[in-house]
Amino acid sequence: TPDKRIYSGNTEEVVLPCFEGQATILKNHIPLITFLRPGIVEVGKDEKFYVEDGTVEFSDNNLLILSTTIKSFKMINADQKNGMIKDAEKMLSSNQISDKQKYILNYKIETLKQIN
């Protein structure tokens, strides 16, 4: 995030929620620059993060994810999750939003519902 580093370490794979679909990054993957949509970033088998947006750059076996809205699953409680779902559903019901905003809000809601 702009404020601090959320995670740094080595892993065998990272799964990213990109606008093109789910992307899995493994060692020696081709260089990649893409954008994140709301979803779950999975680092290996043990670390999961909720992300709403951001950019991804992979080069020379280094992955850099920049986002203003990324939170570890461990830091999201049920009240926060339900509040975020309620806010997104309220925004989704507005007639003043674009199709792109509806697309993003739908992914946000579906992702938040997956968090236990």
Contacts in CASP RR format, 6 or more apart in sequence:
PFRMAT RR
TARGET T0000
AUTHOR 0000-0000-0000
METHOD contacts of the structure
MODEL  1
TPDKRIYSGNTEEVVLPCFEGQATILKNHIPLITFLRPGIVEVGKDEKFY
VEDGTVEFSDNNLLILSTTIKSFKMINADQKNGMIKDAEKMLSSNQISDK
QKYILNYKIETLKQIN
1 66 0 8 1.000
1 67 0 8 1.000
1 68 0 8 1.000
1 70 0 8 1.000
2 68 0 8 1.000
6 49 0 8 1.000
6 70 0 8 1.000
6 72 0 8 1.000
7 43 0 8 1.000
7 47 0 8 1.000
7 49 0 8 1.000
7 72 0 8 1.000
11 43 0 8 1.000
11 44 0 8 1.000
11 47 0 8 1.000
12 26 0 8 1.000
12 27 0 8 1.000
12 44 0 8 1.000
13 24 0 8 1.000
13 25 0 8 1.000
13 26 0 8 1.000
13 44 0 8 1.000
14 24 0 8 1.000
14 25 0 8 1.000
14 41 0 8 1.000
14 42 0 8 1.000
14 43 0 8 1.000
14 44 0 8 1.000
14 63 0 8 1.000
15 22 0 8 1.000
15 23 0 8 1.000
15 24 0 8 1.000
15 25 0 8 1.000
15 40 0 8 1.000
15 41 0 8 1.000
15 42 0 8 1.000
16 22 0 8 1.000
16 23 0 8 1.000
16 24 0 8 1.000
16 25 0 8 1.000
16 34 0 8 1.000
16 36 0 8 1.000
16 41 0 8 1.000
16 56 0 8 1.000
16 65 0 8 1.000
17 36 0 8 1.000
17 37 0 8 1.000
17 38 0 8 1.000
17 39 0 8 1.000
17 40 0 8 1.000
17 41 0 8 1.000
17 51 0 8 1.000
17 107 0 8 1.000
17 111 0 8 1.000
18 34 0 8 1.000
18 35 0 8 1.000
18 36 0 8 1.000
18 37 0 8 1.000
18 56 0 8 1.000
19 34 0 8 1.000
19 35 0 8 1.000
19 36 0 8 1.000
19 37 0 8 1.000
20 34 0 8 1.000
23 32 0 8 1.000
23 34 0 8 1.000
23 56 0 8 1.000
25 32 0 8 1.000
25 58 0 8 1.000
25 63 0 8 1.000
27 61 0 8 1.000
28 61 0 8 1.000
29 58 0 8 1.000
31 58 0 8 1.000
31 59 0 8 1.000
31 60 0 8 1.000
32 56 0 8 1.000
32 57 0 8 1.000
32 58 0 8 1.000
32 59 0 8 1.000
33 55 0 8 1.000
33 56 0 8 1.000
33 57 0 8 1.000
33 58 0 8 1.000
34 55 0 8 1.000
34 56 0 8 1.000
35 53 0 8 1.000
35 54 0 8 1.000
35 55 0 8 1.000
35 56 0 8 1.000
36 51 0 8 1.000
36 52 0 8 1.000
36 53 0 8 1.000
36 54 0 8 1.000
36 55 0 8 1.000
36 56 0 8 1.000
36 65 0 8 1.000
36 67 0 8 1.000
37 53 0 8 1.000
37 104 0 8 1.000
37 107 0 8 1.000
38 51 0 8 1.000
38 52 0 8 1.000
38 53 0 8 1.000
38 104 0 8 1.000
38 107 0 8 1.000
38 108 0 8 1.000
38 111 0 8 1.000
39 50 0 8 1.000
39 51 0 8 1.000
39 52 0 8 1.000
39 107 0 8 1.000
39 108 0 8 1.000
39 111 0 8 1.000
40 48 0 8 1.000
40 49 0 8 1.000
40 50 0 8 1.000
40 51 0 8 1.000
40 111 0 8 1.000
40 114 0 8 1.000
41 48 0 8 1.000
41 49 0 8 1.000
41 50 0 8 1.000
41 51 0 8 1.000
41 65 0 8 1.000
41 70 0 8 1.000
42 48 0 8 1.000
43 49 0 8 1.000
47 72 0 8 1.000
48 72 0 8 1.000
48 73 0 8 1.000
49 70 0 8 1.000
49 71 0 8 1.000
49 72 0 8 1.000
49 73 0 8 1.000
50 70 0 8 1.000
50 71 0 8 1.000
50 73 0 8 1.000
50 76 0 8 1.000
50 111 0 8 1.000
50 112 0 8 1.000
50 115 0 8 1.000
51 65 0 8 1.000
51 67 0 8 1.000
51 69 0 8 1.000
51 70 0 8 1.000
51 71 0 8 1.000
52 67 0 8 1.000
52 69 0 8 1.000
52 70 0 8 1.000
52 104 0 8 1.000
52 108 0 8 1.000
53 67 0 8 1.000
53 68 0 8 1.000
53 69 0 8 1.000
54 65 0 8 1.000
54 66 0 8 1.000
54 67 0 8 1.000
54 68 0 8 1.000
54 69 0 8 1.000
55 65 0 8 1.000
55 66 0 8 1.000
55 67 0 8 1.000
56 63 0 8 1.000
56 64 0 8 1.000
56 65 0 8 1.000
56 66 0 8 1.000
57 63 0 8 1.000
57 64 0 8 1.000
58 64 0 8 1.000
73 115 0 8 1.000
73 116 0 8 1.000
76 115 0 8 1.000
81 112 0 8 1.000
81 115 0 8 1.000
84 108 0 8 1.000
84 112 0 8 1.000
85 109 0 8 1.000
85 112 0 8 1.000
85 113 0 8 1.000
88 105 0 8 1.000
88 108 0 8 1.000
88 109 0 8 1.000
88 112 0 8 1.000
89 109 0 8 1.000
91 97 0 8 1.000
91 101 0 8 1.000
91 105 0 8 1.000
92 102 0 8 1.000
92 105 0 8 1.000
92 106 0 8 1.000
92 109 0 8 1.000
97 105 0 8 1.000
END
